């Protein structure tokens, strides 16, 4: 048929074959390792930081006539323990 092809073609997109190489985590030469082969742990060191899990938004006067919502701390940010106490998180 005219205008039809079995190959996938999207203008500006190039499809590449997978490149099987060594695992970036354990270095297995063919990369055939599975997720169960790797145990990844994140060690939280005893520090003075607090991880903020949700956005902290406060209402503040932006101008004398406009009350607005201001993002004080974004989710995923680490702040000091003293700053967390000031914001009432702990």
C-alpha positions as CSV (number, residue, x, y, z in Angstrom):
1,X,0.0,0.0,0.0
2,X,1.1,3.5,-0.6
3,X,2.0,5.5,2.5
4,X,2.3,2.4,4.8
5,X,5.4,0.7,6.0
6,X,6.2,-2.0,8.5
7,X,9.0,0.0,10.0
8,X,8.3,2.6,12.7
9,X,9.3,6.1,11.5
10,X,8.7,9.3,13.4
11,X,10.2,12.5,12.0
12,X,13.1,13.6,14.2
13,X,13.2,10.4,16.2
14,X,15.9,7.8,15.9
15,X,15.4,4.3,17.3
16,X,18.5,2.5,18.4
17,X,19.1,-1.2,19.3
18,X,19.7,-1.9,22.9
19,X,23.4,-1.8,23.9
20,X,24.0,-4.7,26.2
21,X,27.0,-3.9,28.3
22,X,28.3,-4.3,31.9
23,X,25.9,-3.5,34.7
24,X,26.5,0.0,36.1
25,X,26.0,-1.2,39.6
26,X,27.8,-4.5,40.0
27,X,29.9,-4.6,36.8
28,X,28.4,-7.9,35.6
29,X,29.9,-8.2,32.1
30,X,26.6,-8.8,30.2
31,X,24.2,-6.9,32.5
32,X,22.0,-10.0,33.0
33,X,21.7,-9.3,36.7
34,X,18.2,-8.7,38.2
35,X,16.9,-6.3,40.7
36,X,17.2,-9.0,43.4
37,X,20.9,-9.2,42.8
38,X,21.4,-5.6,44.1
39,X,20.5,-4.3,47.5
40,X,20.6,-0.5,47.6
41,X,20.3,1.1,51.0
42,X,20.3,4.8,51.8
43,X,22.1,5.6,55.0
44,X,20.7,8.5,56.9
45,X,23.6,9.9,58.8
46,X,23.1,11.4,62.2
47,X,22.9,15.0,61.1
48,X,21.1,18.2,62.0
49,X,19.0,18.1,58.8
50,X,15.3,17.4,58.5
51,X,13.8,16.2,55.2
52,X,10.6,18.1,54.3
53,X,8.1,15.7,52.8
54,X,5.4,18.2,51.7
55,X,5.5,21.7,50.4
56,X,5.4,24.3,53.2
57,X,3.1,27.1,52.1
58,X,2.3,30.2,54.2
59,X,-0.1,33.0,53.7
60,X,1.7,36.3,53.7
61,X,0.9,39.9,52.8
62,X,2.5,40.5,49.4
63,X,1.4,44.1,49.2
64,X,-0.7,46.1,51.7
65,X,-3.9,45.0,49.9
66,X,-3.0,41.5,48.7
67,X,-2.7,38.4,50.8
68,X,-1.0,35.6,48.9
69,X,0.3,32.0,49.3
70,X,4.1,31.8,49.4
71,X,6.1,28.6,49.0
72,X,8.5,28.7,51.9
73,X,10.1,25.3,51.5
74,X,9.6,22.8,48.6
75,X,9.0,19.1,49.2
76,X,12.2,17.0,49.2
77,X,14.4,19.8,50.6
78,X,16.6,19.3,53.6
79,X,16.5,22.1,56.2
80,X,18.2,22.6,59.5
81,X,16.6,21.4,62.7
82,X,16.4,25.0,64.0
83,X,14.6,26.1,60.8
84,X,12.2,23.2,61.1
85,X,11.4,24.3,64.7
86,X,10.7,27.8,63.5
87,X,8.3,26.5,60.9
88,X,6.6,24.3,63.5
89,X,7.4,21.0,61.9
90,X,9.0,19.5,65.0
